[in-house]
Amino acid sequence: MVDLGKWYDPISERWIAPRESRLEEKSSHASENHVLELQRTIEVQRIWRALVDCCARD
């Protein structure tokens, strides 16, 4: 799993740390869903960081 670290939220003016994932037994279907959810989470965080970087320049 990728450790994305924490990011700064300019609205609340604090650093946000991602939740730690739980380890549990998964079926192949649940595993597929987990991969899709992880990809979605990574994309959302990438967009969020781009927005934060953009706002930080002003």
Predicted model as a PDB file, atoms N, CA, C, CB and O in Angstrom, pLDDT in the B-factor column:
MODEL        1                                                                  
ATOM      1  N   MET A   1       0.842  -1.178   0.000  1.00 49.00           N  
ATOM      2  CA  MET A   1       0.000   0.000   0.000  1.00 49.00           C  
ATOM      3  C   MET A   1       0.887   1.241   0.000  1.00 49.00           C  
ATOM      4  CB  MET A   1      -0.958  -0.002   1.218  1.00 49.00           C  
ATOM      5  O   MET A   1       1.966   1.244   0.592  1.00 49.00           O  
ATOM      6  N   VAL A   2       0.432   2.273  -0.656  1.00 53.00           N  
ATOM      7  CA  VAL A   2       1.174   3.515  -0.772  1.00 53.00           C  
ATOM      8  C   VAL A   2       0.894   4.383   0.441  1.00 53.00           C  
ATOM      9  CB  VAL A   2       0.809   4.258  -2.072  1.00 53.00           C  
ATOM     10  O   VAL A   2      -0.259   4.565   0.830  1.00 53.00           O  
ATOM     11  N   ASP A   3       1.955   4.921   1.042  1.00 55.00           N  
ATOM     12  CA  ASP A   3       1.788   5.837   2.163  1.00 55.00           C  
ATOM     13  C   ASP A   3       1.762   7.248   1.609  1.00 55.00           C  
ATOM     14  CB  ASP A   3       2.924   5.666   3.223  1.00 55.00           C  
ATOM     15  O   ASP A   3       2.791   7.768   1.180  1.00 55.00           O  
ATOM     16  N   LEU A   4       0.604   7.863   1.616  1.00 65.00           N  
ATOM     17  CA  LEU A   4       0.451   9.180   1.033  1.00 65.00           C  
ATOM     18  C   LEU A   4       0.829  10.298   1.989  1.00 65.00           C  
ATOM     19  CB  LEU A   4      -0.953   9.366   0.574  1.00 65.00           C  
ATOM     20  O   LEU A   4       0.896  11.459   1.585  1.00 65.00           O  
ATOM     21  N   GLY A   5       1.075   9.969   3.242  1.00 78.00           N  
ATOM     22  CA  GLY A   5       1.470  10.992   4.196  1.00 78.00           C  
ATOM     23  C   GLY A   5       0.321  11.909   4.559  1.00 78.00           C  
ATOM     24  O   GLY A   5      -0.846  11.587   4.334  1.00 78.00           O  
ATOM     25  N   LYS A   6       0.663  13.053   5.122  1.00 84.00           N  
ATOM     26  CA  LYS A   6      -0.385  13.990   5.507  1.00 84.00           C  
ATOM     27  C   LYS A   6      -0.347  15.200   4.597  1.00 84.00           C  
ATOM     28  CB  LYS A   6      -0.233  14.415   6.977  1.00 84.00           C  
ATOM     29  O   LYS A   6       0.653  15.456   3.927  1.00 84.00           O  
ATOM     30  N   TRP A   7      -1.452  15.951   4.576  1.00 81.00           N  
ATOM     31  CA  TRP A   7      -1.537  17.128   3.724  1.00 81.00           C  
ATOM     32  C   TRP A   7      -2.151  18.276   4.516  1.00 81.00           C  
ATOM     33  CB  TRP A   7      -2.367  16.833   2.447  1.00 81.00           C  
ATOM     34  O   TRP A   7      -2.812  18.065   5.534  1.00 81.00           O  
ATOM     35  N   TYR A   8      -1.926  19.476   4.040  1.00 85.00           N  
ATOM     36  CA  TYR A   8      -2.391  20.683   4.712  1.00 85.00           C  
ATOM     37  C   TYR A   8      -3.753  21.104   4.187  1.00 85.00           C  
ATOM     38  CB  TYR A   8      -1.385  21.817   4.534  1.00 85.00           C  
ATOM     39  O   TYR A   8      -3.960  21.191   2.977  1.00 85.00           O  
ATOM     40  N   ASP A   9      -4.679  21.363   5.097  1.00 82.00           N  
ATOM     41  CA  ASP A   9      -6.005  21.854   4.746  1.00 82.00           C  
ATOM     42  C   ASP A   9      -6.043  23.355   5.026  1.00 82.00           C  
ATOM     43  CB  ASP A   9      -7.126  21.098   5.544  1.00 82.00           C  
ATOM     44  O   ASP A   9      -6.084  23.766   6.186  1.00 82.00           O  
ATOM     45  N   PRO A  10      -6.028  24.183   3.966  1.00 83.00           N  
ATOM     46  CA  PRO A  10      -5.988  25.627   4.185  1.00 83.00           C  
ATOM     47  C   PRO A  10      -7.266  26.191   4.795  1.00 83.00           C  
ATOM     48  CB  PRO A  10      -5.716  26.320   2.891  1.00 83.00           C  
ATOM     49  O   PRO A  10      -7.236  27.266   5.394  1.00 83.00           O  
ATOM     50  N   ILE A  11      -8.375  25.495   4.657  1.00 84.00           N  
ATOM     51  CA  ILE A  11      -9.631  25.988   5.218  1.00 84.00           C  
ATOM     52  C   ILE A  11      -9.623  25.870   6.740  1.00 84.00           C  
ATOM     53  CB  ILE A  11     -10.824  25.216   4.630  1.00 84.00           C  
ATOM     54  O   ILE A  11      -9.941  26.828   7.445  1.00 84.00           O  
ATOM     55  N   SER A  12      -9.257  24.690   7.241  1.00 84.00           N  
ATOM     56  CA  SER A  12      -9.200  24.506   8.689  1.00 84.00           C  
ATOM     57  C   SER A  12      -7.838  24.909   9.253  1.00 84.00           C  
ATOM     58  CB  SER A  12      -9.503  23.052   9.047  1.00 84.00           C  
ATOM     59  O   SER A  12      -7.646  24.942  10.469  1.00 84.00           O  
ATOM     60  N   GLU A  13      -6.886  25.219   8.349  1.00 85.00           N  
ATOM     61  CA  GLU A  13      -5.533  25.616   8.718  1.00 85.00           C  
ATOM     62  C   GLU A  13      -4.865  24.586   9.633  1.00 85.00           C  
ATOM     63  CB  GLU A  13      -5.558  26.976   9.400  1.00 85.00           C  
ATOM     64  O   GLU A  13      -4.315  24.922  10.682  1.00 85.00           O  
ATOM     65  N   ARG A  14      -4.930  23.329   9.204  1.00 86.00           N  
ATOM     66  CA  ARG A  14      -4.269  22.263   9.959  1.00 86.00           C  
ATOM     67  C   ARG A  14      -3.835  21.159   9.014  1.00 86.00           C  
ATOM     68  CB  ARG A  14      -5.201  21.699  11.056  1.00 86.00           C  
ATOM     69  O   ARG A  14      -4.297  21.074   7.876  1.00 86.00           O  
ATOM     70  N   TRP A  15      -2.933  20.308   9.508  1.00 88.00           N  
ATOM     71  CA  TRP A  15      -2.444  19.174   8.738  1.00 88.00           C  
ATOM     72  C   TRP A  15      -3.375  17.999   8.947  1.00 88.00           C  
ATOM     73  CB  TRP A  15      -0.998  18.807   9.139  1.00 88.00           C  
ATOM     74  O   TRP A  15      -3.798  17.733  10.072  1.00 88.00           O  
ATOM     75  N   ILE A  16      -3.699  17.293   7.879  1.00 86.00           N  
ATOM     76  CA  ILE A  16      -4.614  16.161   7.913  1.00 86.00           C  
ATOM     77  C   ILE A  16      -3.819  14.892   7.628  1.00 86.00           C  
ATOM     78  CB  ILE A  16      -5.778  16.341   6.886  1.00 86.00           C  
ATOM     79  O   ILE A  16      -3.077  14.821   6.648  1.00 86.00           O  
ATOM     80  N   ALA A  17      -3.978  13.902   8.485  1.00 83.00           N  
ATOM     81  CA  ALA A  17      -3.333  12.606   8.272  1.00 83.00           C  
ATOM     82  C   ALA A  17      -4.391  11.619   7.799  1.00 83.00           C  
ATOM     83  CB  ALA A  17      -2.629  12.093   9.578  1.00 83.00           C  
ATOM     84  O   ALA A  17      -5.495  11.596   8.342  1.00 83.00           O  
ATOM     85  N   PRO A  18      -4.073  10.802   6.792  1.00 78.00           N  
ATOM     86  CA  PRO A  18      -5.059   9.831   6.310  1.00 78.00           C  
ATOM     87  C   PRO A  18      -5.338   8.769   7.375  1.00 78.00           C  
ATOM     88  CB  PRO A  18      -4.568   9.163   5.008  1.00 78.00           C  
ATOM     89  O   PRO A  18      -4.489   8.469   8.215  1.00 78.00           O  
ATOM     90  N   ARG A  19      -6.521   8.221   7.320  1.00 76.00           N  
ATOM     91  CA  ARG A  19      -6.874   7.137   8.238  1.00 76.00           C  
ATOM     92  C   ARG A  19      -6.036   5.910   7.939  1.00 76.00           C  
ATOM     93  CB  ARG A  19      -8.373   6.797   8.140  1.00 76.00           C  
ATOM     94  O   ARG A  19      -5.682   5.646   6.790  1.00 76.00           O  
ATOM     95  N   GLU A  20      -5.728   5.174   8.972  1.00 68.00           N  
ATOM     96  CA  GLU A  20      -4.998   3.929   8.757  1.00 68.00           C  
ATOM     97  C   GLU A  20      -5.984   2.856   8.329  1.00 68.00           C  
ATOM     98  CB  GLU A  20      -4.228   3.497  10.038  1.00 68.00           C  
ATOM     99  O   GLU A  20      -7.071   2.732   8.893  1.00 68.00           O  
ATOM    100  N   SER A  21      -5.592   2.085   7.326  1.00 60.00           N  
ATOM    101  CA  SER A  21      -6.487   1.042   6.834  1.00 60.00           C  
ATOM    102  C   SER A  21      -6.460  -0.160   7.774  1.00 60.00           C  
ATOM    103  CB  SER A  21      -6.093   0.616   5.403  1.00 60.00           C  
ATOM    104  O   SER A  21      -5.448  -0.472   8.401  1.00 60.00           O  
ATOM    105  N   ARG A  22      -7.598  -0.809   7.844  1.00 60.00           N  
ATOM    106  CA  ARG A  22      -7.715  -2.009   8.678  1.00 60.00           C  
ATOM    107  C   ARG A  22      -7.286  -3.228   7.881  1.00 60.00           C  
ATOM    108  CB  ARG A  22      -9.164  -2.186   9.199  1.00 60.00           C  
ATOM    109  O   ARG A  22      -7.546  -3.325   6.681  1.00 60.00           O  
ATOM    110  N   LEU A  23      -6.634  -4.145   8.551  1.00 57.00           N  
ATOM    111  CA  LEU A  23      -6.257  -5.398   7.909  1.00 57.00           C  
ATOM    112  C   LEU A  23      -7.337  -6.429   8.203  1.00 57.00           C  
ATOM    113  CB  LEU A  23      -4.858  -5.893   8.401  1.00 57.00           C  
ATOM    114  O   LEU A  23      -7.662  -6.686   9.362  1.00 57.00           O  
ATOM    115  N   GLU A  24      -7.883  -7.006   7.164  1.00 54.00           N  
ATOM    116  CA  GLU A  24      -8.923  -8.017   7.344  1.00 54.00           C  
ATOM    117  C   GLU A  24      -8.906  -8.960   6.149  1.00 54.00           C  
ATOM    118  CB  GLU A  24     -10.324  -7.358   7.510  1.00 54.00           C  
ATOM    119  O   GLU A  24      -8.388  -8.627   5.083  1.00 54.00           O  
ATOM    120  N   GLU A  25      -9.470 -10.121   6.342  1.00 53.00           N  
ATOM    121  CA  GLU A  25      -9.540 -11.108   5.264  1.00 53.00           C  
ATOM    122  C   GLU A  25     -10.476 -10.607   4.185  1.00 53.00           C  
ATOM    123  CB  GLU A  25     -10.009 -12.483   5.795  1.00 53.00           C  
ATOM    124  O   GLU A  25     -11.533 -10.051   4.484  1.00 53.00           O  
ATOM    125  N   LYS A  26     -10.094 -10.800   2.929  1.00 51.00           N  
ATOM    126  CA  LYS A  26     -10.920 -10.307   1.832  1.00 51.00           C  
ATOM    127  C   LYS A  26     -11.073 -11.375   0.767  1.00 51.00           C  
ATOM    128  CB  LYS A  26     -10.318  -9.034   1.226  1.00 51.00           C  
ATOM    129  O   LYS A  26     -10.144 -12.134   0.491  1.00 51.00           O  
ATOM    130  N   SER A  27     -12.235 -11.424   0.183  1.00 62.00           N  
ATOM    131  CA  SER A  27     -12.452 -12.305  -0.952  1.00 62.00           C  
ATOM    132  C   SER A  27     -11.896 -11.622  -2.195  1.00 62.00           C  
ATOM    133  CB  SER A  27     -13.966 -12.651  -1.125  1.00 62.00           C  
ATOM    134  O   SER A  27     -11.502 -10.457  -2.134  1.00 62.00           O  
ATOM    135  N   SER A  28     -11.859 -12.322  -3.310  1.00 68.00           N  
ATOM    136  CA  SER A  28     -11.331 -11.716  -4.534  1.00 68.00           C  
ATOM    137  C   SER A  28     -12.178 -10.524  -4.969  1.00 68.00           C  
ATOM    138  CB  SER A  28     -11.271 -12.755  -5.660  1.00 68.00           C  
ATOM    139  O   SER A  28     -11.646  -9.537  -5.477  1.00 68.00           O  
ATOM    140  N   HIS A  29     -13.501 -10.613  -4.770  1.00 69.00           N  
ATOM    141  CA  HIS A  29     -14.380  -9.496  -5.128  1.00 69.00           C  
ATOM    142  C   HIS A  29     -14.110  -8.293  -4.224  1.00 69.00           C  
ATOM    143  CB  HIS A  29     -15.865  -9.919  -5.029  1.00 69.00           C  
ATOM    144  O   HIS A  29     -14.031  -7.161  -4.702  1.00 69.00           O  
ATOM    145  N   ALA A  30     -13.970  -8.533  -2.937  1.00 73.00           N  
ATOM    146  CA  ALA A  30     -13.670  -7.452  -2.001  1.00 73.00           C  
ATOM    147  C   ALA A  30     -12.302  -6.861  -2.303  1.00 73.00           C  
ATOM    148  CB  ALA A  30     -13.726  -7.957  -0.548  1.00 73.00           C  
ATOM    149  O   ALA A  30     -12.090  -5.658  -2.151  1.00 73.00           O  
ATOM    150  N   SER A  31     -11.387  -7.703  -2.727  1.00 81.00           N  
ATOM    151  CA  SER A  31     -10.048  -7.241  -3.081  1.00 81.00           C  
ATOM    152  C   SER A  31     -10.105  -6.320  -4.297  1.00 81.00           C  
ATOM    153  CB  SER A  31      -9.120  -8.438  -3.359  1.00 81.00           C  
ATOM    154  O   SER A  31      -9.414  -5.302  -4.338  1.00 81.00           O  
ATOM    155  N   GLU A  32     -10.921  -6.671  -5.283  1.00 83.00           N  
ATOM    156  CA  GLU A  32     -11.096  -5.817  -6.462  1.00 83.00           C  
ATOM    157  C   GLU A  32     -11.692  -4.474  -6.068  1.00 83.00           C  
ATOM    158  CB  GLU A  32     -11.993  -6.508  -7.505  1.00 83.00           C  
ATOM    159  O   GLU A  32     -11.249  -3.430  -6.546  1.00 83.00           O  
ATOM    160  N   ASN A  33     -12.692  -4.499  -5.198  1.00 86.00           N  
ATOM    161  CA  ASN A  33     -13.307  -3.258  -4.727  1.00 86.00           C  
ATOM    162  C   ASN A  33     -12.297  -2.405  -3.976  1.00 86.00           C  
ATOM    163  CB  ASN A  33     -14.511  -3.561  -3.830  1.00 86.00           C  
ATOM    164  O   ASN A  33     -12.291  -1.180  -4.097  1.00 86.00           O  
ATOM    165  N   HIS A  34     -11.448  -3.062  -3.203  1.00 88.00           N  
ATOM    166  CA  HIS A  34     -10.424  -2.338  -2.441  1.00 88.00           C  
ATOM    167  C   HIS A  34      -9.459  -1.628  -3.390  1.00 88.00           C  
ATOM    168  CB  HIS A  34      -9.649  -3.306  -1.511  1.00 88.00           C  
ATOM    169  O   HIS A  34      -9.088  -0.479  -3.152  1.00 88.00           O  
ATOM    170  N   VAL A  35      -9.058  -2.296  -4.445  1.00 88.00           N  
ATOM    171  CA  VAL A  35      -8.142  -1.701  -5.418  1.00 88.00           C  
ATOM    172  C   VAL A  35      -8.799  -0.497  -6.081  1.00 88.00           C  
ATOM    173  CB  VAL A  35      -7.719  -2.740  -6.482  1.00 88.00           C  
ATOM    174  O   VAL A  35      -8.166   0.549  -6.227  1.00 88.00           O  
ATOM    175  N   LEU A  36     -10.053  -0.630  -6.482  1.00 90.00           N  
ATOM    176  CA  LEU A  36     -10.770   0.487  -7.097  1.00 90.00           C  
ATOM    177  C   LEU A  36     -10.907   1.652  -6.125  1.00 90.00           C  
ATOM    178  CB  LEU A  36     -12.154   0.037  -7.576  1.00 90.00           C  
ATOM    179  O   LEU A  36     -10.719   2.807  -6.505  1.00 90.00           O  
ATOM    180  N   GLU A  37     -11.229   1.354  -4.887  1.00 92.00           N  
ATOM    181  CA  GLU A  37     -11.370   2.400  -3.870  1.00 92.00           C  
ATOM    182  C   GLU A  37     -10.029   3.076  -3.592  1.00 92.00           C  
ATOM    183  CB  GLU A  37     -11.945   1.811  -2.569  1.00 92.00           C  
ATOM    184  O   GLU A  37      -9.974   4.291  -3.404  1.00 92.00           O  
ATOM    185  N   LEU A  38      -8.961   2.305  -3.565  1.00 92.00           N  
ATOM    186  CA  LEU A  38      -7.629   2.866  -3.344  1.00 92.00           C  
ATOM    187  C   LEU A  38      -7.251   3.793  -4.498  1.00 92.00           C  
ATOM    188  CB  LEU A  38      -6.581   1.739  -3.191  1.00 92.00           C  
ATOM    189  O   LEU A  38      -6.708   4.875  -4.274  1.00 92.00           O  
ATOM    190  N   GLN A  39      -7.533   3.376  -5.723  1.00 92.00           N  
ATOM    191  CA  GLN A  39      -7.245   4.226  -6.883  1.00 92.00           C  
ATOM    192  C   GLN A  39      -8.052   5.518  -6.817  1.00 92.00           C  
ATOM    193  CB  GLN A  39      -7.551   3.477  -8.194  1.00 92.00           C  
ATOM    194  O   GLN A  39      -7.539   6.594  -7.126  1.00 92.00           O  
ATOM    195  N   ARG A  40      -9.298   5.408  -6.419  1.00 93.00           N  
ATOM    196  CA  ARG A  40     -10.154   6.590  -6.290  1.00 93.00           C  
ATOM    197  C   ARG A  40      -9.607   7.515  -5.212  1.00 93.00           C  
ATOM    198  CB  ARG A  40     -11.610   6.181  -5.961  1.00 93.00           C  
ATOM    199  O   ARG A  40      -9.538   8.727  -5.417  1.00 93.00           O  
ATOM    200  N   THR A  41      -9.220   6.968  -4.079  1.00 93.00           N  
ATOM    201  CA  THR A  41      -8.677   7.761  -2.978  1.00 93.00           C  
ATOM    202  C   THR A  41      -7.402   8.480  -3.395  1.00 93.00           C  
ATOM    203  CB  THR A  41      -8.403   6.873  -1.765  1.00 93.00           C  
ATOM    204  O   THR A  41      -7.213   9.655  -3.078  1.00 93.00           O  
ATOM    205  N   ILE A  42      -6.538   7.783  -4.099  1.00 92.00           N  
ATOM    206  CA  ILE A  42      -5.287   8.385  -4.556  1.00 92.00           C  
ATOM    207  C   ILE A  42      -5.576   9.539  -5.513  1.00 92.00           C  
ATOM    208  CB  ILE A  42      -4.393   7.329  -5.242  1.00 92.00           C  
ATOM    209  O   ILE A  42      -4.933  10.587  -5.435  1.00 92.00           O  
ATOM    210  N   GLU A  43      -6.531   9.354  -6.406  1.00 93.00           N  
ATOM    211  CA  GLU A  43      -6.882  10.401  -7.364  1.00 93.00           C  
ATOM    212  C   GLU A  43      -7.493  11.607  -6.653  1.00 93.00           C  
ATOM    213  CB  GLU A  43      -7.857   9.857  -8.418  1.00 93.00           C  
ATOM    214  O   GLU A  43      -7.173  12.747  -6.990  1.00 93.00           O  
ATOM    215  N   VAL A  44      -8.361  11.374  -5.684  1.00 93.00           N  
ATOM    216  CA  VAL A  44      -8.966  12.468  -4.923  1.00 93.00           C  
ATOM    217  C   VAL A  44      -7.886  13.240  -4.173  1.00 93.00           C  
ATOM    218  CB  VAL A  44     -10.029  11.930  -3.936  1.00 93.00           C  
ATOM    219  O   VAL A  44      -7.904  14.470  -4.156  1.00 93.00           O  
ATOM    220  N   GLN A  45      -6.951  12.531  -3.555  1.00 92.00           N  
ATOM    221  CA  GLN A  45      -5.885  13.207  -2.816  1.00 92.00           C  
ATOM    222  C   GLN A  45      -4.951  13.964  -3.758  1.00 92.00           C  
ATOM    223  CB  GLN A  45      -5.088  12.196  -1.989  1.00 92.00           C  
ATOM    224  O   GLN A  45      -4.450  15.030  -3.400  1.00 92.00           O  
ATOM    225  N   ARG A  46      -4.712  13.433  -4.948  1.00 92.00           N  
ATOM    226  CA  ARG A  46      -3.876  14.128  -5.933  1.00 92.00           C  
ATOM    227  C   ARG A  46      -4.528  15.448  -6.336  1.00 92.00           C  
ATOM    228  CB  ARG A  46      -3.643  13.238  -7.181  1.00 92.00           C  
ATOM    229  O   ARG A  46      -3.860  16.478  -6.429  1.00 92.00           O  
ATOM    230  N   ILE A  47      -5.839  15.407  -6.573  1.00 91.00           N  
ATOM    231  CA  ILE A  47      -6.563  16.619  -6.943  1.00 91.00           C  
ATOM    232  C   ILE A  47      -6.557  17.615  -5.785  1.00 91.00           C  
ATOM    233  CB  ILE A  47      -8.011  16.281  -7.355  1.00 91.00           C  
ATOM    234  O   ILE A  47      -6.356  18.812  -5.988  1.00 91.00           O  
ATOM    235  N   TRP A  48      -6.778  17.116  -4.575  1.00 92.00           N  
ATOM    236  CA  TRP A  48      -6.788  17.983  -3.394  1.00 92.00           C  
ATOM    237  C   TRP A  48      -5.438  18.680  -3.236  1.00 92.00           C  
ATOM    238  CB  TRP A  48      -7.123  17.169  -2.122  1.00 92.00           C  
ATOM    239  O   TRP A  48      -5.390  19.883  -2.983  1.00 92.00           O  
ATOM    240  N   ARG A  49      -4.352  17.939  -3.383  1.00 90.00           N  
ATOM    241  CA  ARG A  49      -3.021  18.542  -3.255  1.00 90.00           C  
ATOM    242  C   ARG A  49      -2.770  19.578  -4.337  1.00 90.00           C  
ATOM    243  CB  ARG A  49      -1.943  17.466  -3.313  1.00 90.00           C  
ATOM    244  O   ARG A  49      -2.138  20.603  -4.079  1.00 90.00           O  
ATOM    245  N   ALA A  50      -3.253  19.325  -5.537  1.00 90.00           N  
ATOM    246  CA  ALA A  50      -3.099  20.302  -6.623  1.00 90.00           C  
ATOM    247  C   ALA A  50      -3.853  21.582  -6.271  1.00 90.00           C  
ATOM    248  CB  ALA A  50      -3.615  19.718  -7.976  1.00 90.00           C  
ATOM    249  O   ALA A  50      -3.354  22.683  -6.507  1.00 90.00           O  
ATOM    250  N   LEU A  51      -5.045  21.442  -5.712  1.00 89.00           N  
ATOM    251  CA  LEU A  51      -5.809  22.628  -5.293  1.00 89.00           C  
ATOM    252  C   LEU A  51      -5.093  23.383  -4.173  1.00 89.00           C  
ATOM    253  CB  LEU A  51      -7.219  22.220  -4.830  1.00 89.00           C  
ATOM    254  O   LEU A  51      -5.019  24.611  -4.201  1.00 89.00           O  
ATOM    255  N   VAL A  52      -4.571  22.660  -3.199  1.00 89.00           N  
ATOM    256  CA  VAL A  52      -3.847  23.290  -2.097  1.00 89.00           C  
ATOM    257  C   VAL A  52      -2.623  24.014  -2.625  1.00 89.00           C  
ATOM    258  CB  VAL A  52      -3.438  22.246  -1.042  1.00 89.00           C  
ATOM    259  O   VAL A  52      -2.362  25.151  -2.231  1.00 89.00           O  
ATOM    260  N   ASP A  53      -1.865  23.375  -3.514  1.00 87.00           N  
ATOM    261  CA  ASP A  53      -0.682  24.004  -4.088  1.00 87.00           C  
ATOM    262  C   ASP A  53      -1.053  25.262  -4.863  1.00 87.00           C  
ATOM    263  CB  ASP A  53       0.054  23.023  -4.998  1.00 87.00           C  
ATOM    264  O   ASP A  53      -0.361  26.277  -4.781  1.00 87.00           O  
ATOM    265  N   CYS A  54      -2.134  25.191  -5.606  1.00 86.00           N  
ATOM    266  CA  CYS A  54      -2.588  26.337  -6.392  1.00 86.00           C  
ATOM    267  C   CYS A  54      -2.961  27.498  -5.467  1.00 86.00           C  
ATOM    268  CB  CYS A  54      -3.794  25.944  -7.282  1.00 86.00           C  
ATOM    269  O   CYS A  54      -2.584  28.642  -5.718  1.00 86.00           O  
ATOM    270  N   CYS A  55      -3.701  27.200  -4.401  1.00 85.00           N  
ATOM    271  CA  CYS A  55      -4.133  28.248  -3.461  1.00 85.00           C  
ATOM    272  C   CYS A  55      -2.958  28.804  -2.663  1.00 85.00           C  
ATOM    273  CB  CYS A  55      -5.196  27.699  -2.501  1.00 85.00           C  
ATOM    274  O   CYS A  55      -2.971  29.975  -2.283  1.00 85.00           O  
ATOM    275  N   ALA A  56      -1.959  27.992  -2.409  1.00 81.00           N  
ATOM    276  CA  ALA A  56      -0.807  28.422  -1.615  1.00 81.00           C  
ATOM    277  C   ALA A  56       0.042  29.440  -2.371  1.00 81.00           C  
ATOM    278  CB  ALA A  56       0.048  27.215  -1.226  1.00 81.00           C  
ATOM    279  O   ALA A  56       0.771  30.218  -1.755  1.00 81.00           O  
ATOM    280  N   ARG A  57      -0.046  29.440  -3.686  1.00 75.00           N  
ATOM    281  CA  ARG A  57       0.742  30.373  -4.494  1.00 75.00           C  
ATOM    282  C   ARG A  57       0.219  31.796  -4.428  1.00 75.00           C  
ATOM    283  CB  ARG A  57       0.766  29.919  -5.928  1.00 75.00           C  
ATOM    284  O   ARG A  57       0.966  32.747  -4.658  1.00 75.00           O  
ATOM    285  N   ASP A  58      -1.071  31.950  -4.111  1.00 60.00           N  
ATOM    286  CA  ASP A  58      -1.668  33.309  -4.106  1.00 60.00           C  
ATOM    287  C   ASP A  58      -1.231  34.121  -2.919  1.00 60.00           C  
ATOM    288  CB  ASP A  58      -3.181  33.227  -4.115  1.00 60.00           C  
ATOM    289  O   ASP A  58      -1.642  35.272  -2.774  1.00 60.00           O  
TER     290      ASP A  58                                                      
ENDMDL                                                                          
END                                                                             
